[in-house]
Amino acid sequence: MQKIDAMIAELDMDKLRASIHTGEIEPRPYQWLVYEKTAEVIRKFGKQPKPSYVTASVGAGKTIMIAMIARRFQDMWWEGLVIARQGEIIEQDAEELWNLSVKNSLFSASLGRKAYAYPLIAGTEGTIINGLFDKTADDGTVTKSLLSDFSPRYILVDECHQVNWQDIISEQPETQYGVIMNELNRRCKAKYGHEVIVIGYTGSPFRGVESIKGAYWKHEIVNISTKYLVDLGFLVPTIFGGQDIEDLQYDLHEFASSDVDGVQDFTAEQLKQVELYRDWETDRKSVV
């Protein structure tokens, strides 16, 4: 029995199912495990603020995991933010939130929406930062921003490995994520008296070749690996060649690097391809 299965066996599934309404969606057992372990981290946040993250391979259903936690926060009437860098990812998150009857406002310029009626906002990094602060004209006239009063008590970060965590903990953050996280943390402490709760979700807990776990992301909640999903039958194993594996070639001409943070990036599909390769490479090396 794998460690994940042993942890699942200890769950009180009936109690968990009674704790939140998931409608017609029946989460997988490991998604309930992620929900329970994330809830444990959140319950400790008041005394031990620790931005934590869930590692969930492609196909694990991160959007459902995000929606489940958001559903619980909605039942508590908490204001919150689900944030991602790319519009297509946040659009998927927003749709899954609605599937679990979690009311949310989509706030993304790339999707043509800047709504903020509901306590939960699902938004993209660039649009969120542009809506946080009031604008002052040369004549002193102040234009109130759409999110100038927005004070979420929790932030769920999809694809959290894209966050420059070194910038967040720096004395003067310069990146978009750095400014957003620090400003919303300031507002949360001023309004509610506690640090903003931050939970990240990623298929690859590395920024470049460096693990994200450290000074900012302090705790990995659960790791739902590709191998585990393959063993359960949720994913088909990927086989790269055979004895001629050394001759294997990858066409990477579509991938281009960029020194512009948050502006030019890989598409969601490209990121999935990279994550799948990384998972395969890790499993291959462990076998070798």
SETI-240859 format. One record per residue (C-alpha): x, y, z; residue number from 1; residue in one letter. Coordinates in steps of 0.02 Angstrom, whole numbers, plus 50000, padded with zeros to 5 digits. Example, Ala and Ser with C-alpha at 12.3 -4.5 7.8 and 13.67 -1.06 7.14 Angstrom:
SETI-240859
<rec X="50615" Y="49775" Z="50390" seq="1" type="A"/>
<rec X="50684" Y="49947" Z="50357" seq="2" type="S"/>
***
This chain:
SETI-240859
<rec X="50000" Y="50000" Z="50000" seq="1" type="M"/>
<rec X="50068" Y="50171" Z="49952" seq="2" type="Q"/>
<rec X="50082" Y="50307" Z="50083" seq="3" type="K"/>
<rec X="49944" Y="50406" Z="49998" seq="4" type="I"/>
<rec X="49826" Y="50256" Z="50008" seq="5" type="D"/>
<rec X="49866" Y="50232" Z="50192" seq="6" type="A"/>
<rec X="49824" Y="50414" Z="50226" seq="7" type="M"/>
<rec X="49661" Y="50398" Z="50128" seq="8" type="I"/>
<rec X="49614" Y="50243" Z="50229" seq="9" type="A"/>
<rec X="49619" Y="50349" Z="50387" seq="10" type="E"/>
<rec X="49494" Y="50476" Z="50321" seq="11" type="L"/>
<rec X="49314" Y="50485" Z="50381" seq="12" type="D"/>
<rec X="49238" Y="50500" Z="50208" seq="13" type="M"/>
<rec X="49059" Y="50520" Z="50270" seq="14" type="D"/>
<rec X="49110" Y="50665" Z="50381" seq="15" type="K"/>
<rec X="49207" Y="50747" Z="50239" seq="16" type="L"/>
<rec X="49063" Y="50730" Z="50116" seq="17" type="R"/>
<rec X="48948" Y="50809" Z="50243" seq="18" type="A"/>
<rec X="49067" Y="50956" Z="50268" seq="19" type="S"/>
<rec X="49048" Y="51030" Z="50093" seq="20" type="I"/>
<rec X="48922" Y="51015" Z="49952" seq="21" type="H"/>
<rec X="49001" Y="50957" Z="49789" seq="22" type="T"/>
<rec X="48840" Y="50938" Z="49689" seq="23" type="G"/>
<rec X="48848" Y="50809" Z="49551" seq="24" type="E"/>
<rec X="49038" Y="50799" Z="49562" seq="25" type="I"/>
<rec X="49109" Y="50656" Z="49664" seq="26" type="E"/>
<rec X="49290" Y="50697" Z="49705" seq="27" type="P"/>
<rec X="49417" Y="50558" Z="49695" seq="28" type="R"/>
<rec X="49481" Y="50487" Z="49861" seq="29" type="P"/>
<rec X="49649" Y="50575" Z="49845" seq="30" type="Y"/>
<rec X="49560" Y="50740" Z="49812" seq="31" type="Q"/>
<rec X="49469" Y="50718" Z="49977" seq="32" type="W"/>
<rec X="49639" Y="50686" Z="50056" seq="33" type="L"/>
<rec X="49707" Y="50849" Z="49984" seq="34" type="V"/>
<rec X="49552" Y="50939" Z="50049" seq="35" type="Y"/>
<rec X="49573" Y="50871" Z="50226" seq="36" type="E"/>
<rec X="49761" Y="50900" Z="50235" seq="37" type="K"/>
<rec X="49741" Y="51076" Z="50166" seq="38" type="T"/>
<rec X="49606" Y="51110" Z="50296" seq="39" type="A"/>
<rec X="49729" Y="51056" Z="50432" seq="40" type="E"/>
<rec X="49857" Y="51182" Z="50368" seq="41" type="V"/>
<rec X="49726" Y="51319" Z="50363" seq="42" type="I"/>
<rec X="49669" Y="51283" Z="50541" seq="43" type="R"/>
<rec X="49849" Y="51312" Z="50600" seq="44" type="K"/>
<rec X="49873" Y="51472" Z="50503" seq="45" type="F"/>
<rec X="49819" Y="51585" Z="50645" seq="46" type="G"/>
<rec X="49966" Y="51528" Z="50752" seq="47" type="K"/>
<rec X="50090" Y="51471" Z="50620" seq="48" type="Q"/>
<rec X="50069" Y="51565" Z="50455" seq="49" type="P"/>
<rec X="50148" Y="51452" Z="50326" seq="50" type="K"/>
<rec X="50116" Y="51474" Z="50140" seq="51" type="P"/>
<rec X="50098" Y="51293" Z="50085" seq="52" type="S"/>
<rec X="50073" Y="51204" Z="49921" seq="53" type="Y"/>
<rec X="49999" Y="51048" Z="49843" seq="54" type="V"/>
<rec X="50098" Y="50955" Z="49711" seq="55" type="T"/>
<rec X="49975" Y="50874" Z="49591" seq="56" type="A"/>
<rec X="50030" Y="50801" Z="49426" seq="57" type="S"/>
<rec X="49942" Y="50840" Z="49262" seq="58" type="V"/>
<rec X="49777" Y="50745" Z="49265" seq="59" type="G"/>
<rec X="49759" Y="50750" Z="49455" seq="60" type="A"/>
<rec X="49620" Y="50880" Z="49447" seq="61" type="G"/>
<rec X="49696" Y="51035" Z="49528" seq="62" type="K"/>
<rec X="49545" Y="51138" Z="49480" seq="63" type="T"/>
<rec X="49431" Y="51025" Z="49582" seq="64" type="I"/>
<rec X="49550" Y="51033" Z="49730" seq="65" type="M"/>
<rec X="49547" Y="51223" Z="49721" seq="66" type="I"/>
<rec X="49358" Y="51226" Z="49705" seq="67" type="A"/>
<rec X="49334" Y="51112" Z="49855" seq="68" type="M"/>
<rec X="49433" Y="51225" Z="49971" seq="69" type="I"/>
<rec X="49349" Y="51380" Z="49898" seq="70" type="A"/>
<rec X="49179" Y="51300" Z="49929" seq="71" type="R"/>
<rec X="49221" Y="51280" Z="50113" seq="72" type="R"/>
<rec X="49277" Y="51461" Z="50124" seq="73" type="F"/>
<rec X="49115" Y="51516" Z="50041" seq="74" type="Q"/>
<rec X="49017" Y="51425" Z="50175" seq="75" type="D"/>
<rec X="49118" Y="51526" Z="50302" seq="76" type="M"/>
<rec X="49076" Y="51689" Z="50208" seq="77" type="W"/>
<rec X="49260" Y="51728" Z="50182" seq="78" type="W"/>
<rec X="49323" Y="51845" Z="50047" seq="79" type="E"/>
<rec X="49456" Y="51766" Z="49937" seq="80" type="G"/>
<rec X="49560" Y="51763" Z="49779" seq="81" type="L"/>
<rec X="49603" Y="51626" Z="49655" seq="82" type="V"/>
<rec X="49746" Y="51687" Z="49547" seq="83" type="I"/>
<rec X="49847" Y="51624" Z="49399" seq="84" type="A"/>
<rec X="49962" Y="51700" Z="49271" seq="85" type="R"/>
<rec X="49866" Y="51645" Z="49115" seq="86" type="Q"/>
<rec X="49688" Y="51683" Z="49065" seq="87" type="G"/>
<rec X="49649" Y="51509" Z="49002" seq="88" type="E"/>
<rec X="49699" Y="51433" Z="49169" seq="89" type="I"/>
<rec X="49596" Y="51553" Z="49274" seq="90" type="I"/>
<rec X="49449" Y="51528" Z="49157" seq="91" type="E"/>
<rec X="49456" Y="51340" Z="49193" seq="92" type="Q"/>
<rec X="49467" Y="51376" Z="49379" seq="93" type="D"/>
<rec X="49317" Y="51492" Z="49373" seq="94" type="A"/>
<rec X="49214" Y="51364" Z="49279" seq="95" type="E"/>
<rec X="49256" Y="51226" Z="49403" seq="96" type="E"/>
<rec X="49213" Y="51342" Z="49547" seq="97" type="L"/>
<rec X="49040" Y="51366" Z="49474" seq="98" type="W"/>
<rec X="49024" Y="51177" Z="49451" seq="99" type="N"/>
<rec X="49038" Y="51164" Z="49640" seq="100" type="L"/>
<rec X="48916" Y="51309" Z="49661" seq="101" type="S"/>
<rec X="49055" Y="51427" Z="49715" seq="102" type="V"/>
<rec X="49004" Y="51601" Z="49661" seq="103" type="K"/>
<rec X="49151" Y="51697" Z="49588" seq="104" type="N"/>
<rec X="49188" Y="51851" Z="49485" seq="105" type="S"/>
<rec X="49305" Y="51832" Z="49337" seq="106" type="L"/>
<rec X="49436" Y="51971" Z="49334" seq="107" type="F"/>
<rec X="49548" Y="51953" Z="49181" seq="108" type="S"/>
<rec X="49579" Y="52078" Z="49042" seq="109" type="A"/>
<rec X="49631" Y="51940" Z="48922" seq="110" type="S"/>
<rec X="49459" Y="51862" Z="48944" seq="111" type="L"/>
<rec X="49369" Y="52029" Z="48928" seq="112" type="G"/>
<rec X="49299" Y="52025" Z="49105" seq="113" type="R"/>
<rec X="49330" Y="52135" Z="49257" seq="114" type="K"/>
<rec X="49192" Y="52082" Z="49374" seq="115" type="A"/>
<rec X="49203" Y="52098" Z="49563" seq="116" type="Y"/>
<rec X="49027" Y="52075" Z="49630" seq="117" type="A"/>
<rec X="49058" Y="51914" Z="49726" seq="118" type="Y"/>
<rec X="49169" Y="51890" Z="49880" seq="119" type="P"/>
<rec X="49280" Y="51772" Z="49780" seq="120" type="L"/>
<rec X="49376" Y="51840" Z="49631" seq="121" type="I"/>
<rec X="49460" Y="51727" Z="49503" seq="122" type="A"/>
<rec X="49587" Y="51836" Z="49416" seq="123" type="G"/>
<rec X="49748" Y="51844" Z="49318" seq="124" type="T"/>
<rec X="49907" Y="51917" Z="49390" seq="125" type="E"/>
<rec X="49923" Y="52066" Z="49274" seq="126" type="G"/>
<rec X="49741" Y="52119" Z="49285" seq="127" type="T"/>
<rec X="49736" Y="52101" Z="49474" seq="128" type="I"/>
<rec X="49886" Y="52214" Z="49502" seq="129" type="I"/>
<rec X="49815" Y="52345" Z="49384" seq="130" type="N"/>
<rec X="49654" Y="52348" Z="49485" seq="131" type="G"/>
<rec X="49728" Y="52356" Z="49660" seq="132" type="L"/>
<rec X="49782" Y="52536" Z="49676" seq="133" type="F"/>
<rec X="49696" Y="52704" Z="49652" seq="134" type="D"/>
<rec X="49763" Y="52814" Z="49512" seq="135" type="K"/>
<rec X="49813" Y="52994" Z="49544" seq="136" type="T"/>
<rec X="49815" Y="53115" Z="49396" seq="137" type="A"/>
<rec X="49937" Y="53258" Z="49377" seq="138" type="D"/>
<rec X="49806" Y="53380" Z="49441" seq="139" type="D"/>
<rec X="49784" Y="53277" Z="49599" seq="140" type="G"/>
<rec X="49620" Y="53196" Z="49547" seq="141" type="T"/>
<rec X="49606" Y="53020" Z="49619" seq="142" type="V"/>
<rec X="49520" Y="52884" Z="49519" seq="143" type="T"/>
<rec X="49465" Y="52742" Z="49631" seq="144" type="K"/>
<rec X="49521" Y="52571" Z="49571" seq="145" type="S"/>
<rec X="49403" Y="52423" Z="49555" seq="146" type="L"/>
<rec X="49493" Y="52324" Z="49690" seq="147" type="L"/>
<rec X="49550" Y="52462" Z="49806" seq="148" type="S"/>
<rec X="49438" Y="52393" Z="49945" seq="149" type="D"/>
<rec X="49470" Y="52210" Z="49907" seq="150" type="F"/>
<rec X="49538" Y="52121" Z="50061" seq="151" type="S"/>
<rec X="49539" Y="51933" Z="50039" seq="152" type="P"/>
<rec X="49572" Y="51822" Z="50188" seq="153" type="R"/>
<rec X="49642" Y="51683" Z="50079" seq="154" type="Y"/>
<rec X="49733" Y="51666" Z="49913" seq="155" type="I"/>
<rec X="49738" Y="51507" Z="49808" seq="156" type="L"/>
<rec X="49878" Y="51514" Z="49679" seq="157" type="V"/>
<rec X="49863" Y="51401" Z="49526" seq="158" type="D"/>
<rec X="50032" Y="51356" Z="49448" seq="159" type="E"/>
<rec X="50119" Y="51427" Z="49601" seq="160" type="C"/>
<rec X="50293" Y="51379" Z="49537" seq="161" type="H"/>
<rec X="50278" Y="51533" Z="49424" seq="162" type="Q"/>
<rec X="50282" Y="51645" Z="49578" seq="163" type="V"/>
<rec X="50450" Y="51729" Z="49609" seq="164" type="N"/>
<rec X="50451" Y="51690" Z="49795" seq="165" type="W"/>
<rec X="50620" Y="51775" Z="49823" seq="166" type="Q"/>
<rec X="50540" Y="51938" Z="49769" seq="167" type="D"/>
<rec X="50391" Y="51914" Z="49885" seq="168" type="I"/>
<rec X="50503" Y="51904" Z="50039" seq="169" type="I"/>
<rec X="50618" Y="52046" Z="49982" seq="170" type="S"/>
<rec X="50610" Y="52216" Z="50066" seq="171" type="E"/>
<rec X="50545" Y="52301" Z="49909" seq="172" type="Q"/>
<rec X="50453" Y="52180" Z="49794" seq="173" type="P"/>
<rec X="50460" Y="52224" Z="49610" seq="174" type="E"/>
<rec X="50369" Y="52083" Z="49521" seq="175" type="T"/>
<rec X="50182" Y="52081" Z="49498" seq="176" type="Q"/>
<rec X="50157" Y="51931" Z="49612" seq="177" type="Y"/>
<rec X="50274" Y="52009" Z="49741" seq="178" type="G"/>
<rec X="50174" Y="52170" Z="49748" seq="179" type="V"/>
<rec X="50005" Y="52080" Z="49748" seq="180" type="I"/>
<rec X="50046" Y="51958" Z="49887" seq="181" type="M"/>
<rec X="50123" Y="52090" Z="50000" seq="182" type="N"/>
<rec X="49984" Y="52217" Z="49974" seq="183" type="E"/>
<rec X="49845" Y="52091" Z="50005" seq="184" type="L"/>
<rec X="49936" Y="52024" Z="50157" seq="185" type="N"/>
<rec X="49946" Y="52203" Z="50224" seq="186" type="R"/>
<rec X="49760" Y="52229" Z="50195" seq="187" type="R"/>
<rec X="49714" Y="52064" Z="50276" seq="188" type="C"/>
<rec X="49813" Y="52103" Z="50434" seq="189" type="K"/>
<rec X="49739" Y="52278" Z="50443" seq="190" type="A"/>
<rec X="49559" Y="52218" Z="50423" seq="191" type="K"/>
<rec X="49557" Y="52046" Z="50505" seq="192" type="Y"/>
<rec X="49712" Y="52044" Z="50614" seq="193" type="G"/>
<rec X="49795" Y="51893" Z="50534" seq="194" type="H"/>
<rec X="49910" Y="51849" Z="50390" seq="195" type="E"/>
<rec X="49824" Y="51809" Z="50226" seq="196" type="V"/>
<rec X="49811" Y="51621" Z="50202" seq="197" type="I"/>
<rec X="49909" Y="51566" Z="50048" seq="198" type="V"/>
<rec X="49892" Y="51394" Z="49968" seq="199" type="I"/>
<rec X="49980" Y="51354" Z="49804" seq="200" type="G"/>
<rec X="49948" Y="51217" Z="49677" seq="201" type="Y"/>
<rec X="50077" Y="51154" Z="49552" seq="202" type="T"/>
<rec X="50117" Y="51006" Z="49442" seq="203" type="G"/>
<rec X="50303" Y="51039" Z="49458" seq="204" type="S"/>
<rec X="50368" Y="51113" Z="49623" seq="205" type="P"/>
<rec X="50522" Y="51188" Z="49544" seq="206" type="F"/>
<rec X="50566" Y="51361" Z="49483" seq="207" type="R"/>
<rec X="50694" Y="51323" Z="49351" seq="208" type="G"/>
<rec X="50800" Y="51187" Z="49434" seq="209" type="V"/>
<rec X="50771" Y="51251" Z="49612" seq="210" type="E"/>
<rec X="50636" Y="51181" Z="49726" seq="211" type="S"/>
<rec X="50506" Y="51309" Z="49777" seq="212" type="I"/>
<rec X="50504" Y="51238" Z="49954" seq="213" type="K"/>
<rec X="50602" Y="51351" Z="50069" seq="214" type="G"/>
<rec X="50594" Y="51528" Z="50135" seq="215" type="A"/>
<rec X="50419" Y="51565" Z="50069" seq="216" type="Y"/>
<rec X="50332" Y="51402" Z="50021" seq="217" type="W"/>
<rec X="50370" Y="51315" Z="50183" seq="218" type="K"/>
<rec X="50268" Y="51156" Z="50174" seq="219" type="H"/>
<rec X="50215" Y="51030" Z="50042" seq="220" type="E"/>
<rec X="50042" Y="50972" Z="50093" seq="221" type="I"/>
<rec X="50024" Y="50819" Z="49979" seq="222" type="V"/>
<rec X="50112" Y="50754" Z="49824" seq="223" type="N"/>
<rec X="49999" Y="50669" Z="49697" seq="224" type="I"/>
<rec X="50128" Y="50603" Z="49574" seq="225" type="S"/>
<rec X="50111" Y="50545" Z="49395" seq="226" type="T"/>
<rec X="50161" Y="50369" Z="49448" seq="227" type="K"/>
<rec X="50022" Y="50364" Z="49577" seq="228" type="Y"/>
<rec X="49892" Y="50418" Z="49448" seq="229" type="L"/>
<rec X="49957" Y="50289" Z="49324" seq="230" type="V"/>
<rec X="49947" Y="50152" Z="49457" seq="231" type="D"/>
<rec X="49766" Y="50200" Z="49491" seq="232" type="L"/>
<rec X="49725" Y="50198" Z="49306" seq="233" type="G"/>
<rec X="49685" Y="50383" Z="49294" seq="234" type="F"/>
<rec X="49830" Y="50410" Z="49174" seq="235" type="L"/>
<rec X="49903" Y="50301" Z="49037" seq="236" type="V"/>
<rec X="50091" Y="50275" Z="49060" seq="237" type="P"/>
<rec X="50198" Y="50370" Z="48936" seq="238" type="T"/>
<rec X="50329" Y="50261" Z="48851" seq="239" type="I"/>
<rec X="50472" Y="50348" Z="48763" seq="240" type="F"/>
<rec X="50556" Y="50228" Z="48640" seq="241" type="G"/>
<rec X="50645" Y="50071" Z="48697" seq="242" type="G"/>
<rec X="50824" Y="50015" Z="48677" seq="243" type="Q"/>
<rec X="50856" Y="50162" Z="48562" seq="244" type="D"/>
<rec X="50807" Y="50290" Z="48695" seq="245" type="I"/>
<rec X="50975" Y="50376" Z="48679" seq="246" type="E"/>
<rec X="50926" Y="50426" Z="48502" seq="247" type="D"/>
<rec X="50764" Y="50507" Z="48563" seq="248" type="L"/>
<rec X="50743" Y="50684" Z="48499" seq="249" type="Q"/>
<rec X="50627" Y="50822" Z="48560" seq="250" type="Y"/>
<rec X="50559" Y="50961" Z="48450" seq="251" type="D"/>
<rec X="50574" Y="51117" Z="48558" seq="252" type="L"/>
<rec X="50573" Y="51247" Z="48421" seq="253" type="H"/>
<rec X="50407" Y="51317" Z="48483" seq="254" type="E"/>
<rec X="50477" Y="51354" Z="48655" seq="255" type="F"/>
<rec X="50555" Y="51525" Z="48677" seq="256" type="A"/>
<rec X="50632" Y="51604" Z="48830" seq="257" type="S"/>
<rec X="50582" Y="51777" Z="48888" seq="258" type="S"/>
<rec X="50657" Y="51902" Z="49008" seq="259" type="D"/>
<rec X="50490" Y="51991" Z="49028" seq="260" type="V"/>
<rec X="50410" Y="51930" Z="49190" seq="261" type="D"/>
<rec X="50227" Y="51890" Z="49175" seq="262" type="G"/>
<rec X="50205" Y="51954" Z="48997" seq="263" type="V"/>
<rec X="50274" Y="51824" Z="48877" seq="264" type="Q"/>
<rec X="50256" Y="51646" Z="48940" seq="265" type="D"/>
<rec X="50218" Y="51469" Z="48890" seq="266" type="F"/>
<rec X="50038" Y="51420" Z="48853" seq="267" type="T"/>
<rec X="49948" Y="51301" Z="48971" seq="268" type="A"/>
<rec X="49970" Y="51159" Z="48846" seq="269" type="E"/>
<rec X="50156" Y="51190" Z="48831" seq="270" type="Q"/>
<rec X="50174" Y="51193" Z="49020" seq="271" type="L"/>
<rec X="50083" Y="51026" Z="49031" seq="272" type="K"/>
<rec X="50204" Y="50951" Z="48905" seq="273" type="Q"/>
<rec X="50354" Y="51013" Z="49006" seq="274" type="V"/>
<rec X="50281" Y="50947" Z="49170" seq="275" type="E"/>
<rec X="50244" Y="50776" Z="49096" seq="276" type="L"/>
<rec X="50423" Y="50764" Z="49031" seq="277" type="Y"/>
<rec X="50494" Y="50817" Z="49200" seq="278" type="R"/>
<rec X="50389" Y="50684" Z="49290" seq="279" type="D"/>
<rec X="50445" Y="50551" Z="49166" seq="280" type="W"/>
<rec X="50628" Y="50603" Z="49181" seq="281" type="E"/>
<rec X="50618" Y="50596" Z="49372" seq="282" type="T"/>
<rec X="50541" Y="50422" Z="49369" seq="283" type="D"/>
<rec X="50670" Y="50362" Z="49239" seq="284" type="R"/>
<rec X="50817" Y="50423" Z="49344" seq="285" type="K"/>
<rec X="50747" Y="50342" Z="49501" seq="286" type="S"/>
<rec X="50738" Y="50175" Z="49410" seq="287" type="V"/>
<rec X="50912" Y="50193" Z="49336" seq="288" type="V"/>
***
